[in-house]
């Protein structure tokens, strides 16, 4: 924990709070000056920075520079009361009250670090609370075989989450097969999913194995499941119930032991009310539901994502004016647009 947590505490802090060292002494590494902290952040990655509210001359600009040095680090404020300093509202990821005592504080820090480790493990770039909850959900359900429904706007990372679930499941040695259900006509979709026999339709000159069979012992990802027609929904329901289905033009059932992960950017509850989506299929698919927020709803992740993509493209950085525009933009296309 020492190398992952930095506590900014100079003589002023220690003199004004006699119990500070006793509470935080085992929590992390103490650093006196902000300039020293800048140097540390250049040299190594840090997961959590704790800044006391009584540390002098901490401004939005200072915190922003710290974030630029290490975009993935959480920066929390150590407080003595529950009163909120409105001038600093929104710049910290959370607060730790020193009056909670060493035991509760250490538990809180351990949870923060555990969440950070899960984000890294599952390839999620960000530090928002909503994405930390997503990472915790992935960690809980990945080892199981239950069906999962991922709900989120286009470009929010639904396939990334589905791949993370597959990669850390007992099926990781099997195939991960993805299909966009909304991109194909119903007849083509049926053939893609279930396969077809030779001569099943014009142009079917050979037998073709469908994606459910290809995903046997692995995972099939059904993106945009909300765009499927009622007849297709019935066939998907049957597969989810017992794993059996009929290839197009076939009279013998086939079987697949594939885990099903589905995704949608639609409000399926509304689709059910409108008679466009089967309620029984909804409950079969959504044994566990993961809700992905839009990028607008997790704005604190924009900077880590910008730095991540800039690094992958070998960009040196951003001018202040460009960064301001990028951070203020609403990103209607979400992470894909960014």
C-alpha distance (Angstrom), angle and dihedral (degrees) to the residues before:
residue distance angle dihedral
X1 . . .
X2 3.80 . .
X3 3.80 93.8 .
X4 3.80 94.0 44.0
X5 3.80 99.7 49.8
X6 3.81 126.2 58.9
X7 3.81 120.8 -169.7
X8 3.80 116.7 -162.8
X9 3.80 105.6 -144.2
X10 3.81 127.4 148.1
X11 3.79 131.4 175.7
X12 3.80 92.4 -79.5
X13 3.79 92.0 57.4
X14 3.79 93.9 45.3
X15 3.81 93.5 46.9
X16 3.80 94.0 48.4
X17 3.80 94.4 46.3
X18 3.77 111.9 44.1
X19 3.80 94.3 -174.4
X20 3.80 96.6 47.0
X21 3.80 97.2 100.5
X22 3.79 92.0 44.6
X23 3.82 91.4 54.2
X24 3.81 99.7 40.8
X25 3.80 101.7 24.5
X26 3.81 93.9 104.2
X27 3.80 96.3 34.6
X28 3.77 101.2 78.7
X29 3.79 150.3 -47.6
X30 3.81 118.2 -44.3
X31 3.82 118.2 -135.5
X32 3.81 123.4 -174.7
X33 3.79 105.8 -156.2
X34 3.79 136.8 37.7
X35 3.82 89.7 -132.6
X36 3.80 89.1 57.2
X37 3.79 89.3 50.0
X38 3.82 90.4 53.5
X39 3.80 88.5 55.2
X40 3.80 93.0 49.5
X41 3.81 91.5 50.2
X42 3.81 89.9 53.6
X43 3.79 90.8 52.9
X44 3.79 102.7 44.0
X45 3.77 145.5 3.5
X46 3.79 118.5 -94.7
X47 3.80 124.8 -166.0
X48 3.79 101.0 -161.9
X49 3.80 135.5 23.3
X50 3.81 119.3 -168.6
X51 3.81 118.3 -160.3
X52 3.83 120.8 -174.2
X53 3.79 114.9 -132.6
X54 3.83 88.4 -129.0
X55 3.81 93.4 56.7
X56 3.84 104.1 116.0
X57 3.80 125.4 -111.0
X58 3.79 99.8 6.0
X59 3.79 107.5 155.4
X60 3.78 137.4 167.3
X61 3.79 87.6 -96.6
X62 3.82 92.8 56.0
X63 3.79 92.7 49.1
X64 3.79 90.9 46.7
X65 3.82 91.3 52.8
X66 3.79 89.4 50.0
X67 3.80 89.4 52.2
X68 3.79 91.2 50.8
X69 3.81 89.5 53.7
X70 3.82 91.9 51.8
X71 3.82 112.6 8.6
X72 3.81 94.6 -179.4
X73 3.81 96.0 55.0
X74 3.78 119.6 104.4
X75 3.79 113.1 -129.4
X76 3.80 114.1 -156.6
X77 3.78 129.6 179.2
X78 3.80 122.5 -129.6
X79 3.81 108.9 -138.7
X80 3.79 136.8 -174.6
X81 3.82 97.4 -156.7
X82 3.79 136.6 23.8
X83 3.80 91.9 -112.4
X84 3.81 113.4 121.1
X85 3.81 123.1 -131.9
X86 3.80 99.6 -140.7
X87 3.81 92.2 -161.7
X88 3.83 88.4 65.9
X89 3.80 96.6 36.9
X90 3.79 112.7 140.0
X91 3.79 99.4 8.8
X92 3.81 96.0 96.0
X93 3.79 126.8 65.2
X94 3.79 91.6 -136.1
X95 3.79 145.7 -41.6
X96 3.79 134.8 -99.2
X97 3.80 116.4 -156.2
X98 3.79 111.6 -142.0
X99 3.81 89.6 -150.5
X100 3.81 90.2 68.8
X101 3.81 88.6 78.4
X102 3.81 133.1 -130.5
X103 3.81 97.8 -68.7
X104 3.81 96.5 53.4
X105 3.80 92.8 39.1
X106 3.81 92.6 52.2
X107 3.82 90.0 49.0
X108 3.80 89.9 51.8
X109 3.81 92.1 48.8
X110 3.80 91.3 47.5
X111 3.82 90.2 53.2
X112 3.82 91.5 49.0
X113 3.82 90.3 51.1
X114 3.80 91.8 45.5
X115 3.80 90.5 52.8
X116 3.80 90.3 48.5
X117 3.80 90.7 51.8
X118 3.81 90.7 51.4
X119 3.81 91.7 51.7
X120 3.81 89.1 53.9
X121 3.80 93.3 43.7
X122 3.79 93.7 54.3
X123 3.80 96.9 39.7
X124 3.80 95.9 -112.8
X125 3.79 113.1 152.7
X126 3.78 112.0 -150.7
X127 3.77 144.9 58.4
X128 3.83 103.7 -129.7
X129 3.78 119.5 131.0
X130 3.81 91.0 -123.4
X131 3.80 92.4 57.8
X132 3.80 91.4 44.8
X133 3.81 87.5 57.3
X134 3.82 89.3 49.5
X135 3.82 89.9 52.5
X136 3.81 91.4 49.4
X137 3.81 90.1 50.5
X138 3.82 91.6 50.4
X139 3.79 89.5 50.5
X140 3.79 91.3 51.5
X141 3.81 98.7 46.9
X142 3.82 104.5 30.9
X143 3.85 94.6 85.1
X144 3.82 91.4 51.7
X145 3.82 130.2 76.5
X146 3.80 97.0 -132.2
X147 3.79 121.4 131.2
X148 3.79 116.8 -105.0
X149 3.79 131.8 -154.7
X150 3.82 115.2 -158.4
X151 3.79 114.3 -160.1
X152 3.77 122.2 -167.1
X153 3.80 145.2 114.0
X154 3.78 122.2 -79.1
X155 3.79 112.3 -75.5
X156 3.81 95.6 20.0
X157 3.82 96.2 117.8
X158 3.81 105.0 -95.0
X159 3.81 94.5 147.9
X160 3.81 91.5 46.6
X161 3.81 89.2 56.2
X162 3.81 92.4 46.0
X163 3.81 91.3 51.4
X164 3.81 90.6 49.1
X165 3.80 90.1 53.5
X166 3.82 90.7 49.9
X167 3.81 95.7 44.2
X168 3.80 92.6 54.8
X169 3.79 96.9 41.4
X170 3.79 130.9 93.5
X171 3.83 85.2 -103.9
X172 3.80 95.4 62.2
X173 3.82 91.2 111.5
X174 3.79 88.9 58.3
X175 3.80 125.8 75.3
X176 3.78 126.2 -78.7
X177 3.80 107.3 -144.3
X178 3.81 122.1 -174.0
X179 3.79 131.3 -169.1
X180 3.79 133.5 175.0
X181 3.79 103.8 -133.4
X182 3.78 92.3 -167.0
X183 3.80 94.7 56.8
X184 3.82 97.3 63.7
X185 3.78 135.6 63.6
X186 3.81 112.9 -109.7
X187 3.81 95.3 -106.4
X188 3.79 92.3 48.8
X189 3.81 90.9 45.9
X190 3.80 91.9 53.2
X191 3.80 91.1 51.5
X192 3.81 91.7 47.0
X193 3.80 93.3 50.3
X194 3.79 101.8 38.3
X195 3.80 103.4 21.3
X196 3.78 125.8 -132.3
X197 3.77 141.3 -112.7
X198 3.78 124.2 -116.8
X199 3.79 109.7 -82.7
X200 3.80 93.9 15.5
X201 3.79 89.7 130.4
X202 3.79 140.1 -8.2
X203 3.79 109.0 -58.6
X204 3.81 96.7 18.0
X205 3.79 95.2 124.5
X206 3.80 94.3 159.4
X207 3.77 140.0 27.1
X208 3.80 113.9 -92.2
X209 3.80 128.2 -158.7
X210 3.80 113.1 -135.2
X211 3.78 129.8 -132.8
X212 3.80 94.6 -100.6
X213 3.79 90.0 61.5
X214 3.81 91.1 43.1
X215 3.82 88.4 53.7
X216 3.83 93.6 50.3
X217 3.84 108.7 140.2
X218 3.81 86.7 7.7
X219 3.80 137.3 67.0
X220 3.79 133.7 -75.2
X221 3.80 117.8 -157.2
X222 3.80 114.7 -154.1
X223 3.78 105.8 -164.2
X224 3.82 120.1 -164.3
X225 3.81 91.4 13.9
X226 3.80 88.8 166.6
X227 3.81 90.2 71.4
X228 3.83 94.6 63.9
X229 3.81 120.6 111.0
X230 3.84 123.2 -117.7
X231 3.83 94.1 -104.0
X232 3.80 91.1 53.9
X233 3.80 90.6 46.2
X234 3.82 89.7 58.0
X235 3.81 90.9 53.2
X236 3.80 92.3 47.4
X237 3.79 89.9 50.2
X238 3.80 90.5 55.4
X239 3.80 91.7 51.7
X240 3.79 91.2 49.9
X241 3.80 90.9 50.3
X242 3.81 100.0 53.4
X243 3.82 109.6 -11.1
X244 3.81 94.5 -110.2
X245 3.81 127.5 124.6
X246 3.79 141.4 151.6
X247 3.81 121.4 -112.7
X248 3.80 113.0 -129.4
X249 3.81 107.7 -81.2
X250 3.80 92.2 9.2
X251 3.81 128.5 124.4
X252 3.81 96.8 -167.7
X253 3.81 120.9 74.6
X254 3.78 120.7 -119.4
X255 3.78 125.3 -152.8
X256 3.77 134.7 -143.1
X257 3.78 130.1 -174.6
X258 3.80 95.0 -158.9
X259 3.76 127.5 144.1
X260 3.79 110.0 -125.6
X261 3.79 122.0 -139.6
X262 3.79 115.1 176.9
X263 3.78 131.7 -172.6
X264 3.77 137.4 -165.9
X265 3.78 140.9 174.8
X266 3.80 91.0 -158.4
X267 3.79 131.0 92.4
X268 3.80 97.3 -110.2
X269 3.80 92.0 -173.2
X270 3.79 88.0 63.0
X271 3.82 90.8 44.6
X272 3.82 88.9 53.5
X273 3.81 91.2 51.8
X274 3.80 89.3 49.7
X275 3.80 91.8 50.5
X276 3.81 92.9 -114.8
X277 3.80 98.6 113.5
X278 3.79 131.1 39.4
X279 3.78 114.9 -114.4
X280 3.82 92.8 -149.7
X281 3.82 90.8 54.3
X282 3.79 90.0 48.1
X283 3.79 91.4 56.4
X284 3.81 92.4 43.4
X285 3.80 92.0 52.6
X286 3.78 96.8 39.4
X287 3.79 102.2 56.0
X288 3.79 81.2 131.9
X289 3.78 121.7 17.3
X290 3.80 123.9 -157.5
X291 3.79 115.4 -164.7
X292 3.80 115.0 -155.9
X293 3.80 115.1 -159.5
X294 3.77 123.9 -137.0
X295 3.80 115.7 -104.7
X296 3.81 87.2 -109.2
X297 3.82 88.0 61.8
X298 3.81 92.8 51.9
X299 3.76 101.6 40.0
X300 3.80 93.1 156.3
X301 3.82 86.8 70.5
X302 3.81 94.0 60.2
X303 3.81 94.5 82.5
X304 3.83 95.2 48.3
X305 3.80 89.6 47.6
X306 3.80 92.6 47.9
X307 3.79 91.2 51.1
X308 3.81 91.6 45.1
X309 3.80 93.2 52.9
X310 3.81 92.6 41.2
X311 3.80 89.9 53.9
X312 3.80 91.9 49.9
X313 3.82 89.4 52.5
X314 3.83 93.1 44.7
X315 3.81 92.5 -116.6
X316 3.80 114.9 159.4
X317 3.78 96.0 -142.0
X318 3.79 145.3 -80.3
X319 3.77 134.6 -67.1
X320 3.82 114.2 -118.0
X321 3.80 92.4 -110.4
X322 3.81 93.0 48.7
X323 3.80 91.4 47.5
X324 3.81 91.8 50.2
X325 3.80 91.0 52.7
X326 3.80 93.2 46.1
X327 3.81 93.1 48.9
X328 3.81 93.2 47.7
X329 3.80 96.1 46.3
X330 3.82 115.0 103.7
X331 3.86 96.5 -137.5
X332 3.83 99.6 -145.6
X333 3.82 88.7 -175.2
X334 3.80 90.2 53.7
X335 3.82 122.4 -152.7
X336 3.80 93.0 -17.2
X337 3.82 90.5 58.3
X338 3.80 92.7 45.6
